[in-house]
Amino acid sequence: MAAGLGTRLRPLTYEVPKPVVPVVNRPVMEHILELLPGHGFTEIISNLHWFPDAIRNRIGDGTALGIDLTYSYEEELLGTAGGVRNIADFFGDGPFLVMAGDALTDIDLTALREAHARNGRIATLAVKNVANVSDYGVVITGSDGRVQGFQEKPDPAEALSDLASCMIYMLEREIFDYFPDRPVVDFALDVFPALLENDVPFGVHVIDEYWNDVGSLPEYLQGNLDALEGAVGVRTGGELLDSVGAEEAIETGDPGVSGPVLVGEGLQLDPSARLDGPLVIGDGCVIGAGARVKHSVLLPGSEVPDGAMLAGAIYGRAGALA
């Protein structure tokens, strides 16, 4: 699923779709697609809507990632489930995987598929325990893992579950029998409630792996820093700078580098600047004399002025990602 507008990630998504926004200097969608073939998923289709050519041009047909990727363009958004029904013929008769193409995760998809095969239900939802339920739609389950209901971003005092839906589903083709007869359909608002209403059993698979939907600016920043520090197993783009300068320089802010600091191509770094990781620097960035940069993401082409101080930030210029 790669057709959404990514509104919560604006202003980054004013000019590009969320799936090509970079995480550790690579489009987040590339991280997802690179995960798939290792778990036996090689025939992939992606729906598109917002700046579709940006995804087609950047990702291509998936050959470089070891997959066969095709696309389905939606003139009007059809919803998370409507977009899937629109390409129903692609899936054949067996179970199929549906997942967001713009989240950051290293989920064990083999374990999800095996859990789905064991439970024999129409759908299996990947879920993860979260600390702050008010940021997510949570899934209420019985002791057998069968879904009993949902709460949308509940107040912690009223939450009946701490299992957040990861928008990663293993589905049987019979799921389409429970879609309402209209073009725009959503899994969470339409399809899953219809399963509950008709007493059709479906379940969850709790994951331990990293998952971050990169849906907001704080989550985007944290996802980059987590990936750089190895909390999620993805490939980075660029090279890591070696730490330079005595340990005491960290305390004083004297010039130097304290990693991990990931840099893209063409960095212009003044020798009097100070860089403290985790820090992600995109292609073509310029960091001026005496600048201090820490725990941030610098988008491609960013210019940090002389003497500037930047900490815990997403920094760039308009048009940097277009």
N, C-alpha and C positions, 0 to 999 in steps of 0.2 A: 504494500500500500504506500504510494508515493505521490498522491494527488492533492494532498491538503495544502492549505494556505500558510500554515506555520505562524499564525497570528501572534502567539505568545512569545515568539522569538524575534519579533520586530524590534529594532529596525534592520536586523540582518537579513530578514526575508522580504523586505520591500522590493529587492532587485533580483533575488535568486530563490529557488525553492529550497525548503529546509533540507531535503536529502543531499544537496551538494554543499551545504555549509560545512566548513572544514573542522574536523576533530583531529588533533595532532597532525595537522597539515595534510589531511586526506579527507575527501568527502565522506560524511558519516554513512552514506548509503554503500560506499565501497567496503566499509568494515562489515556491514551486514552481508553483502553478496559474497565476500571472501569467506565468511563463516559457513555458507550453505554446502558447498561441494564436499567438505570434510565429513558431512553427515548424510551424504547420499542424495542431496537435493541439487540437481543440475539443470533441470528444465524449469525456467523461471519466467514469469510474466509480471510486469509492473504497470499499474495504472498511473496515468499522468494527467495533469491539468494546469497547475501553476508553473509558468515558464518551462514547458515540457522540453524544448530544445536544449535547455541547459543540462538536463539529465541525459538526454540522448547523446549530446556531443561529448559530455564528460565520461559517461560510463560505456557507451557504445553497445555492442552486442554481447558483452560479457566474456569474450574469448580470453582476454588477458587475465580474467579472474577464475577461469576454469568452469564456466557455466555457459548455457545457451539462453540468452536473455532477449525477450521480445517485449513490446509495449502495447498498451491499450489507452488511447487518448479519450478523455471525457470532456466533451464540449461544455457540459454543465456537471458540477459535482454530483455524484450519485450516492454519497455516503459510504461509510466503511464497508457495509455489506452489499449495497447496491452495486458498487464497483466490482465486487467479487462475482455477483450474479451475472453481471454484464459479460464476463469471460468464462462462464460456467463450462462451456464446451472444452476449454483448455484442459480441465482437470481429469477428464476420463471418468472411470467408474470407481476408482479406489479412494482411500483417504488422501487428503491433501493438506498442506501447510499454508496458513495465512499469517503474515506478520507485518508489522510496521517497518517501512524501509528507512526510517529516520531516527531510530533509537540506537543507543550504544549498549551492546551486550555481547557476552561470549557464552550464552546459554548452550547447554548440552542438548541439542535438538534430537540426537539419537535417543537420549533418555526420555524426552517428551514423546517421541513417536512410539517407543516401547510401552510407556505408561498408557497411551491411548489404545494401543492394541490389547493390553491386558484388561482395561476396564470395559471394553466393548460398548462404549456409549457413543452417542451421535457427535459429541464435541468434547475436547479436552482443552482447558484454558491454562496457560502458564501463568502462575501467580508468584508473588514474592512478598515475604514479610517486610513491612516498612515501619519506620518509627513515627512518621507524621502522616496519619491517615487522612488528614484534612486536605492534602494535596492530590488525592487519588480517588478513583472509583474502587471500592473494596468489594470483595466477594465473600458472601456468607456461605459456609459449607457445613455438612454434617460430618460425623466421625468417619464416615466411609468416603469422604472426599466429594460427595455429590453436591452440586450447587443447589442452595436453598433460597438465595436471594442476593440482592445487591444494595449497596448504599453509595451514593455519589458524594464524595468529599465530606464525610460526616464530621461533626464536632467530635473530638477525641472522647469526650465524656459519654457520647451516645453511640460510638462505634461498636458494632457487633462483630467486627473482624479487623485484623491488621494485614489481610492478604490483598495486595494491589494487583489488579489485572495488568499484565504486561503487553496486551494486544498481540499475543502470539498464540495461535489456535491450531490444533489438529482437528480437522472436520471430516465427516462423512458426507457423501453427496446428498443423502436424505435431508440434510440441513435446509436445502432450498425449498422443501415442502412447507417450511414454517416462515417463509418470507411473506410479508404483506404484498398485496397486488398494487404496487405503486413504484415509480422509478427510484426514488430516494429512500434508502433503507440503511439503518444503523444497527450494528450488532448489539451494542449495549442497550439501546433504547427500544429496539423492535424485535430482533430475532431471539435473543436470550430470554426476554420476558415471555415471548410466545412459547418457548420450550417449557418454561415454568408453568404457564397457564394450562398447557396441554399435558402436564405431568410427564414430560419426556426427560429421562435421566441424562444429565451431562455433568462432567466433573472437572476437577482441577489437578494440576501437577505443580507442586511447590518446588521452586528452583532455589539453589544456593548461589548460583553464579551472579556475576555483576549484571545489573540492569539499570539504565538511566534513560528516560524517554527524551532527554535533551530538549524538553518542551518549553523551558523558560531560560532567561538569561543567566540566573544563578546556576541552574542545572547544566547549562552549556559550559560555563566556566569550570564548574566542578568536574564535569565529564572529561574535559581536556586535561586537567591536572591529574585526575585519577588515571587516565590512560598513560600519561607520561610517567607516572610513578609505578605502573605495572599492576594496578588494581583490576584492570580488564585486559584480556589478551588480544590486542590488536596491533597491527603494524603501523609504525609511525612513518611520516614523510619528512625527510631532511636528515640532519646529523646532530648528534649530541656534542655540545662543547665540553671540553675538559675543564675541570675546576682550575682556576688560576688565582693566585694570591694567598697570603697567609691566612690562617684561621681567624686571627684577630681582626682581619679586615672586614669580616662579616659584622662584627660588633661596631666598628667605626664607620662603615659605609665607604671605605676606601675602594679605589678601582679594583675590579676583578670579577670573577665568575664563580658562583657556587651553584652546583647543579642540583637536579637535572635541568638543563636548558637545551631545548630543541630548536634548531634554526633551519629555515628553508634556504633556498638558493639566493645568492646576491646580497647577503647581509653586509651593511656598512656600519661597523661598530667603532665608535671613538674609543681609544685606549683609556680614556679617563672615566668611562662609564662604569656603572656597577649593575650586574645582573644576578638576581637570586631566584633560584628555582624552587618549586616547579614553575617553568616558564616556557610558553610556546610562542615562537616568533615565525611568522609566515615569510614567504618569498619577498625579496626586494625591499626589506625594511631598512630604515636608517635610524640609528640611535646616537644622539648627539653628545657633545662634550659634557661631562659631569652629570649625565642623566642617571637616575636610579630607577630600576624596573624590577618588580617582584610579583610572583604569584599571579601572573596575568596571561592573557592571550592577545598577541599583536597580529591583526589581520594583515594579509598581503599588502605591501606598499605603505605600511604605516611609517610615519616619521615622528620620532620622539624628539622634541626640541632640546637644545642645550639647556642643562640645568633642570630639566623636568623631573618630577617624581611621580611614579605610576605604581600603584599597588592594588591587587585584587580587582583588576579591571579587564574589560574587553575593549580593546582600543583599535581604531581604524579610521578610515575615511569613506565617505559616500562613494559607491561604485567599486569598492575594493574587491567584492566577490563576484561582480557581474562579468 
